[in-house]
Amino acid sequence: MGTGRTLRKESHVRPCKKPAGKARKSKAQRARLVRFGMDAETVGAMGDEDVRVLVQRPAVVKKLVAKKAAK
């Protein structure tokens, strides 16, 4: 057996993302936002890109939740 050189040579031989893996990751990110305190209906209505951006910045999410709770 070789050392797997073909997998390290170029980026075009990397495995592509599967739809099931993408959906699993998106579901986990949505659950994380709900644990941060966001409403589940609000998170459900958001797009995947918006969810991804908010998960990267939990401090912003906590400020948004605190602002809504103060109203």
PQR file with spaces between the fields and no chain letter, atoms N, CA, C, O and H, PARSE charges and radii, in Angstrom:
ATOM       1  N    MET     1       0.842   -1.184    0.000 -0.4000 1.5000
ATOM       2  CA   MET     1       0.000    0.000    0.000 -0.0000 2.0000
ATOM       3  C    MET     1       0.879    1.235    0.000  0.5500 1.7000
ATOM       4  O    MET     1       1.970    1.254    0.571 -0.5500 1.4000
ATOM       5  N    GLY     2       0.366    2.275   -0.664 -0.4000 1.5000
ATOM       6  CA   GLY     2       1.129    3.519   -0.755 -0.0000 2.0000
ATOM       7  C    GLY     2       0.881    4.414    0.446  0.5500 1.7000
ATOM       8  O    GLY     2       0.221    4.029    1.411 -0.5500 1.4000
ATOM       9  H    GLY     2      -0.520    2.260   -1.128  0.4000 1.0000
ATOM      10  N    THR     3       1.421    5.604    0.361 -0.4000 1.5000
ATOM      11  CA   THR     3       1.308    6.544    1.471 -0.0000 2.0000
ATOM      12  C    THR     3       0.112    7.483    1.315  0.5500 1.7000
ATOM      13  O    THR     3      -0.127    8.326    2.180 -0.5500 1.4000
ATOM      14  H    THR     3       1.958    5.916   -0.423  0.4000 1.0000
ATOM      15  N    GLY     4      -0.623    7.351    0.245 -0.4000 1.5000
ATOM      16  CA   GLY     4      -1.782    8.209    0.037 -0.0000 2.0000
ATOM      17  C    GLY     4      -1.413    9.553   -0.572  0.5500 1.7000
ATOM      18  O    GLY     4      -2.055   10.567   -0.296 -0.5500 1.4000
ATOM      19  H    GLY     4      -0.429    6.667   -0.458  0.4000 1.0000
ATOM      20  N    ARG     5      -0.368    9.554   -1.408 -0.4000 1.5000
ATOM      21  CA   ARG     5       0.117   10.802   -1.989 -0.0000 2.0000
ATOM      22  C    ARG     5      -0.951   11.489   -2.833  0.5500 1.7000
ATOM      23  O    ARG     5      -1.006   12.718   -2.868 -0.5500 1.4000
ATOM      24  H    ARG     5       0.153    8.730   -1.632  0.4000 1.0000
ATOM      25  N    THR     6      -1.797   10.723   -3.510 -0.4000 1.5000
ATOM      26  CA   THR     6      -2.798   11.335   -4.377 -0.0000 2.0000
ATOM      27  C    THR     6      -3.779   12.197   -3.592  0.5500 1.7000
ATOM      28  O    THR     6      -4.300   13.181   -4.117 -0.5500 1.4000
ATOM      29  H    THR     6      -1.752    9.725   -3.482  0.4000 1.0000
ATOM      30  N    LEU     7      -4.026   11.840   -2.361 -0.4000 1.5000
ATOM      31  CA   LEU     7      -4.971   12.635   -1.574 -0.0000 2.0000
ATOM      32  C    LEU     7      -4.349   13.923   -1.070  0.5500 1.7000
ATOM      33  O    LEU     7      -5.073   14.822   -0.643 -0.5500 1.4000
ATOM      34  H    LEU     7      -3.602   11.040   -1.935  0.4000 1.0000
ATOM      35  N    ARG     8      -3.022   14.038   -1.106 -0.4000 1.5000
ATOM      36  CA   ARG     8      -2.371   15.257   -0.626 -0.0000 2.0000
ATOM      37  C    ARG     8      -1.933   16.171   -1.752  0.5500 1.7000
ATOM      38  O    ARG     8      -1.545   17.310   -1.494 -0.5500 1.4000
ATOM      39  H    ARG     8      -2.435   13.307   -1.452  0.4000 1.0000
ATOM      40  N    LYS     9      -1.983   15.710   -2.994 -0.4000 1.5000
ATOM      41  CA   LYS     9      -1.422   16.482   -4.101 -0.0000 2.0000
ATOM      42  C    LYS     9      -2.257   17.711   -4.446  0.5500 1.7000
ATOM      43  O    LYS     9      -1.754   18.834   -4.389 -0.5500 1.4000
ATOM      44  H    LYS     9      -2.298   14.784   -3.203  0.4000 1.0000
ATOM      45  N    GLU    10      -3.495   17.517   -4.794 -0.4000 1.5000
ATOM      46  CA   GLU    10      -4.319   18.610   -5.302 -0.0000 2.0000
ATOM      47  C    GLU    10      -5.653   18.659   -4.558  0.5500 1.7000
ATOM      48  O    GLU    10      -6.109   17.664   -3.995 -0.5500 1.4000
ATOM      49  H    GLU    10      -3.903   16.606   -4.840  0.4000 1.0000
ATOM      50  N    SER    11      -6.251   19.822   -4.573 -0.4000 1.5000
ATOM      51  CA   SER    11      -7.518   19.974   -3.876 -0.0000 2.0000
ATOM      52  C    SER    11      -8.672   19.308   -4.616  0.5500 1.7000
ATOM      53  O    SER    11      -9.717   19.054   -4.018 -0.5500 1.4000
ATOM      54  H    SER    11      -5.881   20.631   -5.030  0.4000 1.0000
ATOM      55  N    HIS    12      -8.505   19.021   -5.906 -0.4000 1.5000
ATOM      56  CA   HIS    12      -9.616   18.440   -6.660 -0.0000 2.0000
ATOM      57  C    HIS    12      -9.862   16.969   -6.350  0.5500 1.7000
ATOM      58  O    HIS    12     -10.818   16.389   -6.865 -0.5500 1.4000
ATOM      59  H    HIS    12      -7.656   19.227   -6.392  0.4000 1.0000
ATOM      60  N    VAL    13      -9.033   16.357   -5.529 -0.4000 1.5000
ATOM      61  CA   VAL    13      -9.274   14.971   -5.151 -0.0000 2.0000
ATOM      62  C    VAL    13      -9.857   14.865   -3.747  0.5500 1.7000
ATOM      63  O    VAL    13     -10.065   13.763   -3.239 -0.5500 1.4000
ATOM      64  H    VAL    13      -8.256   16.827   -5.110  0.4000 1.0000
ATOM      65  N    ARG    14     -10.118   16.005   -3.122 -0.4000 1.5000
ATOM      66  CA   ARG    14     -10.728   15.970   -1.794 -0.0000 2.0000
ATOM      67  C    ARG    14     -12.165   15.480   -1.910  0.5500 1.7000
ATOM      68  O    ARG    14     -12.825   15.748   -2.914 -0.5500 1.4000
ATOM      69  H    ARG    14      -9.949   16.900   -3.534  0.4000 1.0000
ATOM      70  N    PRO    15     -12.658   14.774   -0.911 -0.5600 1.5000
ATOM      71  CA   PRO    15     -14.051   14.313   -0.981  0.2800 2.0000
ATOM      72  C    PRO    15     -15.019   15.491   -0.895  0.5500 1.7000
ATOM      73  O    PRO    15     -14.781   16.448   -0.158 -0.5500 1.4000
ATOM      74  N    CYS    16     -16.107   15.411   -1.651 -0.4000 1.5000
ATOM      75  CA   CYS    16     -17.080   16.497   -1.644 -0.0000 2.0000
ATOM      76  C    CYS    16     -18.057   16.304   -0.481  0.5500 1.7000
ATOM      77  O    CYS    16     -18.246   15.195    0.017 -0.5500 1.4000
ATOM      78  H    CYS    16     -16.300   14.633   -2.250  0.4000 1.0000
ATOM      79  N    LYS    17     -18.669   17.413   -0.065 -0.4000 1.5000
ATOM      80  CA   LYS    17     -19.617   17.343    1.037 -0.0000 2.0000
ATOM      81  C    LYS    17     -20.887   16.628    0.583  0.5500 1.7000
ATOM      82  O    LYS    17     -21.380   16.845   -0.523 -0.5500 1.4000
ATOM      83  H    LYS    17     -18.515   18.314   -0.470  0.4000 1.0000
ATOM      84  N    LYS    18     -21.388   15.797    1.438 -0.4000 1.5000
ATOM      85  CA   LYS    18     -22.625   15.082    1.159 -0.0000 2.0000
ATOM      86  C    LYS    18     -23.799   15.895    1.705  0.5500 1.7000
ATOM      87  O    LYS    18     -23.644   16.580    2.715 -0.5500 1.4000
ATOM      88  H    LYS    18     -20.987   15.620    2.337  0.4000 1.0000
ATOM      89  N    PRO    19     -24.953   15.838    1.073 -0.5600 1.5000
ATOM      90  CA   PRO    19     -26.122   16.577    1.570  0.2800 2.0000
ATOM      91  C    PRO    19     -26.525   16.172    2.986  0.5500 1.7000
ATOM      92  O    PRO    19     -26.979   17.015    3.760 -0.5500 1.4000
ATOM      93  N    ALA    20     -26.371   14.912    3.331 -0.4000 1.5000
ATOM      94  CA   ALA    20     -26.749   14.467    4.678 -0.0000 2.0000
ATOM      95  C    ALA    20     -25.844   15.094    5.731  0.5500 1.7000
ATOM      96  O    ALA    20     -26.316   15.484    6.798 -0.5500 1.4000
ATOM      97  H    ALA    20     -26.002   14.227    2.702  0.4000 1.0000
ATOM      98  N    GLY    21     -24.566   15.192    5.445 -0.4000 1.5000
ATOM      99  CA   GLY    21     -23.634   15.815    6.381 -0.0000 2.0000
ATOM     100  C    GLY    21     -23.907   17.296    6.550  0.5500 1.7000
ATOM     101  O    GLY    21     -23.815   17.840    7.651 -0.5500 1.4000
ATOM     102  H    GLY    21     -24.183   14.875    4.577  0.4000 1.0000
ATOM     103  N    LYS    22     -24.246   17.941    5.442 -0.4000 1.5000
ATOM     104  CA   LYS    22     -24.573   19.365    5.484 -0.0000 2.0000
ATOM     105  C    LYS    22     -25.829   19.596    6.320  0.5500 1.7000
ATOM     106  O    LYS    22     -25.879   20.525    7.127 -0.5500 1.4000
ATOM     107  H    LYS    22     -24.321   17.499    4.548  0.4000 1.0000
ATOM     108  N    ALA    23     -26.838   18.756    6.128 -0.4000 1.5000
ATOM     109  CA   ALA    23     -28.089   18.896    6.875 -0.0000 2.0000
ATOM     110  C    ALA    23     -27.865   18.625    8.361  0.5500 1.7000
ATOM     111  O    ALA    23     -28.454   19.293    9.211 -0.5500 1.4000
ATOM     112  H    ALA    23     -26.798   18.002    5.472  0.4000 1.0000
ATOM     113  N    ARG    24     -27.016   17.650    8.674 -0.4000 1.5000
ATOM     114  CA   ARG    24     -26.710   17.334   10.065 -0.0000 2.0000
ATOM     115  C    ARG    24     -26.025   18.518   10.749  0.5500 1.7000
ATOM     116  O    ARG    24     -26.341   18.852   11.891 -0.5500 1.4000
ATOM     117  H    ARG    24     -26.538   17.107    7.983  0.4000 1.0000
ATOM     118  N    LYS    25     -25.094   19.143   10.048 -0.4000 1.5000
ATOM     119  CA   LYS    25     -24.380   20.290   10.599 -0.0000 2.0000
ATOM     120  C    LYS    25     -25.321   21.472   10.800  0.5500 1.7000
ATOM     121  O    LYS    25     -25.252   22.162   11.817 -0.5500 1.4000
ATOM     122  H    LYS    25     -24.837   18.872    9.120  0.4000 1.0000
ATOM     123  N    SER    26     -26.198   21.702    9.830 -0.4000 1.5000
ATOM     124  CA   SER    26     -27.153   22.800    9.931 -0.0000 2.0000
ATOM     125  C    SER    26     -28.109   22.588   11.103  0.5500 1.7000
ATOM     126  O    SER    26     -28.433   23.530   11.827 -0.5500 1.4000
ATOM     127  H    SER    26     -26.254   21.141    9.004  0.4000 1.0000
ATOM     128  N    LYS    27     -28.557   21.352   11.282 -0.4000 1.5000
ATOM     129  CA   LYS    27     -29.459   21.039   12.394 -0.0000 2.0000
ATOM     130  C    LYS    27     -28.776   21.263   13.734  0.5500 1.7000
ATOM     131  O    LYS    27     -29.391   21.782   14.665 -0.5500 1.4000
ATOM     132  H    LYS    27     -28.294   20.587   10.694  0.4000 1.0000
ATOM     133  N    ALA    28     -27.507   20.876   13.837 -0.4000 1.5000
ATOM     134  CA   ALA    28     -26.753   21.072   15.070 -0.0000 2.0000
ATOM     135  C    ALA    28     -26.554   22.557   15.361  0.5500 1.7000
ATOM     136  O    ALA    28     -26.627   22.982   16.514 -0.5500 1.4000
ATOM     137  H    ALA    28     -27.007   20.454   13.080  0.4000 1.0000
ATOM     138  N    GLN    29     -26.301   23.347   14.311 -0.4000 1.5000
ATOM     139  CA   GLN    29     -26.112   24.792   14.499 -0.0000 2.0000
ATOM     140  C    GLN    29     -27.405   25.461   14.947  0.5500 1.7000
ATOM     141  O    GLN    29     -27.383   26.356   15.793 -0.5500 1.4000
ATOM     142  H    GLN    29     -26.242   23.001   13.374  0.4000 1.0000
ATOM     143  N    ARG    30     -28.530   25.031   14.384 -0.4000 1.5000
ATOM     144  CA   ARG    30     -29.818   25.586   14.804 -0.0000 2.0000
ATOM     145  C    ARG    30     -30.099   25.248   16.273  0.5500 1.7000
ATOM     146  O    ARG    30     -30.585   26.093   17.024 -0.5500 1.4000
ATOM     147  H    ARG    30     -28.548   24.304   13.698  0.4000 1.0000
ATOM     148  N    ALA    31     -29.793   24.018   16.675 -0.4000 1.5000
ATOM     149  CA   ALA    31     -29.992   23.618   18.066 -0.0000 2.0000
ATOM     150  C    ALA    31     -29.102   24.438   18.993  0.5500 1.7000
ATOM     151  O    ALA    31     -29.501   24.770   20.109 -0.5500 1.4000
ATOM     152  H    ALA    31     -29.398   23.332   16.064  0.4000 1.0000
ATOM     153  N    ARG    32     -27.905   24.763   18.532 -0.4000 1.5000
ATOM     154  CA   ARG    32     -26.988   25.570   19.338 -0.0000 2.0000
ATOM     155  C    ARG    32     -27.547   26.970   19.557  0.5500 1.7000
ATOM     156  O    ARG    32     -27.431   27.525   20.650 -0.5500 1.4000
ATOM     157  H    ARG    32     -27.582   24.494   17.625  0.4000 1.0000
ATOM     158  N    LEU    33     -28.154   27.541   18.513 -0.4000 1.5000
ATOM     159  CA   LEU    33     -28.760   28.872   18.662 -0.0000 2.0000
ATOM     160  C    LEU    33     -29.925   28.841   19.646  0.5500 1.7000
ATOM     161  O    LEU    33     -30.110   29.783   20.417 -0.5500 1.4000
ATOM     162  H    LEU    33     -28.248   27.090   17.626  0.4000 1.0000
ATOM     163  N    VAL    34     -30.702   27.776   19.625 -0.4000 1.5000
ATOM     164  CA   VAL    34     -31.815   27.649   20.571 -0.0000 2.0000
ATOM     165  C    VAL    34     -31.271   27.544   21.989  0.5500 1.7000
ATOM     166  O    VAL    34     -31.849   28.111   22.917 -0.5500 1.4000
ATOM     167  H    VAL    34     -30.551   27.011   18.999  0.4000 1.0000
ATOM     168  N    ARG    35     -30.160   26.822   22.167 -0.4000 1.5000
ATOM     169  CA   ARG    35     -29.547   26.732   23.498 -0.0000 2.0000
ATOM     170  C    ARG    35     -28.988   28.071   23.955  0.5500 1.7000
ATOM     171  O    ARG    35     -28.912   28.327   25.156 -0.5500 1.4000
ATOM     172  H    ARG    35     -29.690   26.362   21.413  0.4000 1.0000
ATOM     173  N    PHE    36     -28.598   28.926   23.022 -0.4000 1.5000
ATOM     174  CA   PHE    36     -28.128   30.267   23.380 -0.0000 2.0000
ATOM     175  C    PHE    36     -29.275   31.134   23.884  0.5500 1.7000
ATOM     176  O    PHE    36     -29.043   32.157   24.528 -0.5500 1.4000
ATOM     177  H    PHE    36     -28.660   28.718   22.046  0.4000 1.0000
ATOM     178  N    GLY    37     -30.519   30.729   23.596 -0.4000 1.5000
ATOM     179  CA   GLY    37     -31.655   31.472   24.105 -0.0000 2.0000
ATOM     180  C    GLY    37     -32.570   32.037   23.038  0.5500 1.7000
ATOM     181  O    GLY    37     -33.554   32.698   23.370 -0.5500 1.4000
ATOM     182  H    GLY    37     -30.708   29.898   23.073  0.4000 1.0000
ATOM     183  N    MET    38     -32.281   31.802   21.778 -0.4000 1.5000
ATOM     184  CA   MET    38     -33.147   32.301   20.712 -0.0000 2.0000
ATOM     185  C    MET    38     -34.410   31.455   20.632  0.5500 1.7000
ATOM     186  O    MET    38     -34.419   30.288   21.024 -0.5500 1.4000
ATOM     187  H    MET    38     -31.481   31.265   21.509  0.4000 1.0000
ATOM     188  N    ASP    39     -35.467   32.059   20.121 -0.4000 1.5000
ATOM     189  CA   ASP    39     -36.737   31.369   19.950 -0.0000 2.0000
ATOM     190  C    ASP    39     -36.615   30.327   18.834  0.5500 1.7000
ATOM     191  O    ASP    39     -36.021   30.611   17.794 -0.5500 1.4000
ATOM     192  H    ASP    39     -35.459   33.007   19.802  0.4000 1.0000
ATOM     193  N    ALA    40     -37.160   29.148   19.032 -0.4000 1.5000
ATOM     194  CA   ALA    40     -37.053   28.068   18.046 -0.0000 2.0000
ATOM     195  C    ALA    40     -37.749   28.428   16.738  0.5500 1.7000
ATOM     196  O    ALA    40     -37.279   28.050   15.665 -0.5500 1.4000
ATOM     197  H    ALA    40     -37.643   28.918   19.877  0.4000 1.0000
ATOM     198  N    GLU    41     -38.867   29.156   16.813 -0.4000 1.5000
ATOM     199  CA   GLU    41     -39.577   29.550   15.590 -0.0000 2.0000
ATOM     200  C    GLU    41     -38.750   30.537   14.780  0.5500 1.7000
ATOM     201  O    GLU    41     -38.715   30.466   13.552 -0.5500 1.4000
ATOM     202  H    GLU    41     -39.249   29.464   17.685  0.4000 1.0000
ATOM     203  N    THR    42     -38.087   31.457   15.471 -0.4000 1.5000
ATOM     204  CA   THR    42     -37.238   32.434   14.786 -0.0000 2.0000
ATOM     205  C    THR    42     -36.076   31.741   14.095  0.5500 1.7000
ATOM     206  O    THR    42     -35.748   32.056   12.951 -0.5500 1.4000
ATOM     207  H    THR    42     -38.116   31.515   16.469  0.4000 1.0000
ATOM     208  N    VAL    43     -35.458   30.802   14.786 -0.4000 1.5000
ATOM     209  CA   VAL    43     -34.330   30.069   14.213 -0.0000 2.0000
ATOM     210  C    VAL    43     -34.798   29.228   13.030  0.5500 1.7000
ATOM     211  O    VAL    43     -34.086   29.107   12.033 -0.5500 1.4000
ATOM     212  H    VAL    43     -35.724   30.546   15.716  0.4000 1.0000
ATOM     213  N    GLY    44     -35.982   28.651   13.136 -0.4000 1.5000
ATOM     214  CA   GLY    44     -36.511   27.833   12.049 -0.0000 2.0000
ATOM     215  C    GLY    44     -36.794   28.621   10.793  0.5500 1.7000
ATOM     216  O    GLY    44     -36.714   28.082    9.689 -0.5500 1.4000
ATOM     217  H    GLY    44     -36.560   28.749   13.945  0.4000 1.0000
ATOM     218  N    ALA    45     -37.128   29.906   10.946 -0.4000 1.5000
ATOM     219  CA   ALA    45     -37.441   30.738    9.793 -0.0000 2.0000
ATOM     220  C    ALA    45     -36.189   31.314    9.133  0.5500 1.7000
ATOM     221  O    ALA    45     -36.259   31.837    8.021 -0.5500 1.4000
ATOM     222  H    ALA    45     -37.192   30.344   11.843  0.4000 1.0000
ATOM     223  N    MET    46     -35.055   31.222    9.809 -0.4000 1.5000
ATOM     224  CA   MET    46     -33.811   31.779    9.268 -0.0000 2.0000
ATOM     225  C    MET    46     -33.208   30.848    8.223  0.5500 1.7000
ATOM     226  O    MET    46     -33.452   29.641    8.233 -0.5500 1.4000
ATOM     227  H    MET    46     -34.998   30.797   10.712  0.4000 1.0000
ATOM     228  N    GLY    47     -32.428   31.419    7.334 -0.4000 1.5000
ATOM     229  CA   GLY    47     -31.718   30.632    6.339 -0.0000 2.0000
ATOM     230  C    GLY    47     -30.442   30.047    6.915  0.5500 1.7000
ATOM     231  O    GLY    47     -29.990   30.450    7.987 -0.5500 1.4000
ATOM     232  H    GLY    47     -32.230   32.399    7.326  0.4000 1.0000
ATOM     233  N    ASP    48     -29.868   29.094    6.196 -0.4000 1.5000
ATOM     234  CA   ASP    48     -28.661   28.422    6.677 -0.0000 2.0000
ATOM     235  C    ASP    48     -27.494   29.397    6.828  0.5500 1.7000
ATOM     236  O    ASP    48     -26.713   29.292    7.773 -0.5500 1.4000
ATOM     237  H    ASP    48     -30.235   28.767    5.326  0.4000 1.0000
ATOM     238  N    GLU    49     -27.379   30.327    5.912 -0.4000 1.5000
ATOM     239  CA   GLU    49     -26.271   31.288    5.958 -0.0000 2.0000
ATOM     240  C    GLU    49     -26.368   32.187    7.191  0.5500 1.7000
ATOM     241  O    GLU    49     -25.359   32.461    7.841 -0.5500 1.4000
ATOM     242  H    GLU    49     -28.013   30.413    5.144  0.4000 1.0000
ATOM     243  N    ASP    50     -27.572   32.642    7.510 -0.4000 1.5000
ATOM     244  CA   ASP    50     -27.765   33.487    8.689 -0.0000 2.0000
ATOM     245  C    ASP    50     -27.456   32.721    9.971  0.5500 1.7000
ATOM     246  O    ASP    50     -26.850   33.258   10.897 -0.5500 1.4000
ATOM     247  H    ASP    50     -28.392   32.419    6.982  0.4000 1.0000
ATOM     248  N    VAL    51     -27.872   31.479   10.012 -0.4000 1.5000
ATOM     249  CA   VAL    51     -27.612   30.640   11.184 -0.0000 2.0000
ATOM     250  C    VAL    51     -26.108   30.472   11.369  0.5500 1.7000
ATOM     251  O    VAL    51     -25.597   30.569   12.484 -0.5500 1.4000
ATOM     252  H    VAL    51     -28.365   31.042    9.259  0.4000 1.0000
ATOM     253  N    ARG    52     -25.408   30.220   10.275 -0.4000 1.5000
ATOM     254  CA   ARG    52     -23.968   30.013   10.332 -0.0000 2.0000
ATOM     255  C    ARG    52     -23.246   31.242   10.860  0.5500 1.7000
ATOM     256  O    ARG    52     -22.305   31.120   11.645 -0.5500 1.4000
ATOM     257  H    ARG    52     -25.823   30.141    9.369  0.4000 1.0000
ATOM     258  N    VAL    53     -23.679   32.427   10.435 -0.4000 1.5000
ATOM     259  CA   VAL    53     -23.046   33.662   10.884 -0.0000 2.0000
ATOM     260  C    VAL    53     -23.284   33.883   12.375  0.5500 1.7000
ATOM     261  O    VAL    53     -22.368   34.282   13.095 -0.5500 1.4000
ATOM     262  H    VAL    53     -24.443   32.526    9.798  0.4000 1.0000
ATOM     263  N    LEU    54     -24.496   33.630   12.841 -0.4000 1.5000
ATOM     264  CA   LEU    54     -24.806   33.855   14.255 -0.0000 2.0000
ATOM     265  C    LEU    54     -24.113   32.844   15.172  0.5500 1.7000
ATOM     266  O    LEU    54     -23.729   33.188   16.290 -0.5500 1.4000
ATOM     267  H    LEU    54     -25.240   33.305   12.257  0.4000 1.0000
ATOM     268  N    VAL    55     -23.955   31.621   14.717 -0.4000 1.5000
ATOM     269  CA   VAL    55     -23.298   30.617   15.540 -0.0000 2.0000
ATOM     270  C    VAL    55     -21.827   30.983   15.762  0.5500 1.7000
ATOM     271  O    VAL    55     -21.246   30.646   16.794 -0.5500 1.4000
ATOM     272  H    VAL    55     -24.267   31.342   13.809  0.4000 1.0000
ATOM     273  N    GLN    56     -21.240   31.668   14.797 -0.4000 1.5000
ATOM     274  CA   GLN    56     -19.842   32.065   14.925 -0.0000 2.0000
ATOM     275  C    GLN    56     -19.648   33.151   15.973  0.5500 1.7000
ATOM     276  O    GLN    56     -18.539   33.323   16.478 -0.5500 1.4000
ATOM     277  H    GLN    56     -21.712   31.941   13.959  0.4000 1.0000
ATOM     278  N    ARG    57     -20.705   33.889   16.311 -0.4000 1.5000
ATOM     279  CA   ARG    57     -20.601   34.998   17.248 -0.0000 2.0000
ATOM     280  C    ARG    57     -21.642   34.862   18.368  0.5500 1.7000
ATOM     281  O    ARG    57     -22.671   35.537   18.336 -0.5500 1.4000
ATOM     282  H    ARG    57     -21.606   33.749   15.900  0.4000 1.0000
ATOM     283  N    PRO    58     -21.383   33.995   19.355 -0.5600 1.5000
ATOM     284  CA   PRO    58     -22.365   33.764   20.420  0.2800 2.0000
ATOM     285  C    PRO    58     -22.622   34.997   21.284  0.5500 1.7000
ATOM     286  O    PRO    58     -23.711   35.132   21.844 -0.5500 1.4000
ATOM     287  N    ALA    59     -21.655   35.893   21.405 -0.4000 1.5000
ATOM     288  CA   ALA    59     -21.858   37.102   22.207 -0.0000 2.0000
ATOM     289  C    ALA    59     -22.926   37.986   21.575  0.5500 1.7000
ATOM     290  O    ALA    59     -23.722   38.602   22.284 -0.5500 1.4000
ATOM     291  H    ALA    59     -20.770   35.784   20.950  0.4000 1.0000
ATOM     292  N    VAL    60     -22.947   38.051   20.258 -0.4000 1.5000
ATOM     293  CA   VAL    60     -23.963   38.845   19.553 -0.0000 2.0000
ATOM     294  C    VAL    60     -25.343   38.243   19.784  0.5500 1.7000
ATOM     295  O    VAL    60     -26.317   38.969   19.982 -0.5500 1.4000
ATOM     296  H    VAL    60     -22.300   37.551   19.683  0.4000 1.0000
ATOM     297  N    VAL    61     -25.423   36.921   19.758 -0.4000 1.5000
ATOM     298  CA   VAL    61     -26.705   36.245   19.969 -0.0000 2.0000
ATOM     299  C    VAL    61     -27.222   36.525   21.377  0.5500 1.7000
ATOM     300  O    VAL    61     -28.408   36.799   21.565 -0.5500 1.4000
ATOM     301  H    VAL    61     -24.632   36.332   19.597  0.4000 1.0000
ATOM     302  N    LYS    62     -26.342   36.457   22.352 -0.4000 1.5000
ATOM     303  CA   LYS    62     -26.761   36.700   23.733 -0.0000 2.0000
ATOM     304  C    LYS    62     -27.229   38.139   23.921  0.5500 1.7000
ATOM     305  O    LYS    62     -28.151   38.393   24.696 -0.5500 1.4000
ATOM     306  H    LYS    62     -25.379   36.235   22.199  0.4000 1.0000
ATOM     307  N    LYS    63     -26.597   39.091   23.213 -0.4000 1.5000
ATOM     308  CA   LYS    63     -27.042   40.488   23.282 -0.0000 2.0000
ATOM     309  C    LYS    63     -28.424   40.643   22.650  0.5500 1.7000
ATOM     310  O    LYS    63     -29.271   41.363   23.181 -0.5500 1.4000
ATOM     311  H    LYS    63     -25.848   38.885   22.584  0.4000 1.0000
ATOM     312  N    LEU    64     -28.658   39.971   21.520 -0.4000 1.5000
ATOM     313  CA   LEU    64     -29.971   40.034   20.864 -0.0000 2.0000
ATOM     314  C    LEU    64     -31.062   39.451   21.771  0.5500 1.7000
ATOM     315  O    LEU    64     -32.157   40.004   21.878 -0.5500 1.4000
ATOM     316  H    LEU    64     -27.970   39.386   21.089  0.4000 1.0000
ATOM     317  N    VAL    65     -30.751   38.348   22.406 -0.4000 1.5000
ATOM     318  CA   VAL    65     -31.726   37.705   23.302 -0.0000 2.0000
ATOM     319  C    VAL    65     -32.007   38.591   24.501  0.5500 1.7000
ATOM     320  O    VAL    65     -33.157   38.720   24.920 -0.5500 1.4000
ATOM     321  H    VAL    65     -29.862   37.899   22.319  0.4000 1.0000
ATOM     322  N    ALA    66     -30.971   39.201   25.055 -0.4000 1.5000
ATOM     323  CA   ALA    66     -31.144   40.083   26.208 -0.0000 2.0000
ATOM     324  C    ALA    66     -31.957   41.317   25.828  0.5500 1.7000
ATOM     325  O    ALA    66     -32.765   41.797   26.623 -0.5500 1.4000
ATOM     326  H    ALA    66     -30.037   39.096   24.714  0.4000 1.0000
ATOM     327  N    LYS    67     -31.750   41.830   24.623 -0.4000 1.5000
ATOM     328  CA   LYS    67     -32.489   42.996   24.160 -0.0000 2.0000
ATOM     329  C    LYS    67     -33.974   42.681   24.020  0.5500 1.7000
ATOM     330  O    LYS    67     -34.823   43.487   24.402 -0.5500 1.4000
ATOM     331  H    LYS    67     -31.094   41.441   23.977  0.4000 1.0000
ATOM     332  N    LYS    68     -34.290   41.495   23.464 -0.4000 1.5000
ATOM     333  CA   LYS    68     -35.686   41.088   23.308 -0.0000 2.0000
ATOM     334  C    LYS    68     -36.334   40.826   24.654  0.5500 1.7000
ATOM     335  O    LYS    68     -37.520   41.103   24.836 -0.5500 1.4000
ATOM     336  H    LYS    68     -33.601   40.841   23.153  0.4000 1.0000
ATOM     337  N    ALA    69     -35.571   40.296   25.600 -0.4000 1.5000
ATOM     338  CA   ALA    69     -36.115   40.006   26.923 -0.0000 2.0000
ATOM     339  C    ALA    69     -36.393   41.288   27.698  0.5500 1.7000
ATOM     340  O    ALA    69     -37.285   41.320   28.547 -0.5500 1.4000
ATOM     341  H    ALA    69     -34.608   40.072   25.453  0.4000 1.0000
ATOM     342  N    ALA    70     -35.634   42.345   27.412 -0.4000 1.5000
ATOM     343  CA   ALA    70     -35.817   43.616   28.112 -0.0000 2.0000
ATOM     344  C    ALA    70     -37.096   44.328   27.655  0.5500 1.7000
ATOM     345  O    ALA    70     -37.643   45.147   28.393 -0.5500 1.4000
ATOM     346  H    ALA    70     -34.910   42.319   26.723  0.4000 1.0000
ATOM     347  N    LYS    71     -37.563   44.026   26.469 -0.4000 1.5000
ATOM     348  CA   LYS    71     -38.757   44.699   25.938 -0.0000 2.0000
ATOM     349  C    LYS    71     -40.022   44.235   26.606  0.5500 1.7000
ATOM     350  O    LYS    71     -41.108   44.707   26.269 -0.5500 1.4000
ATOM     351  H    LYS    71     -37.118   43.361   25.870  0.4000 1.0000
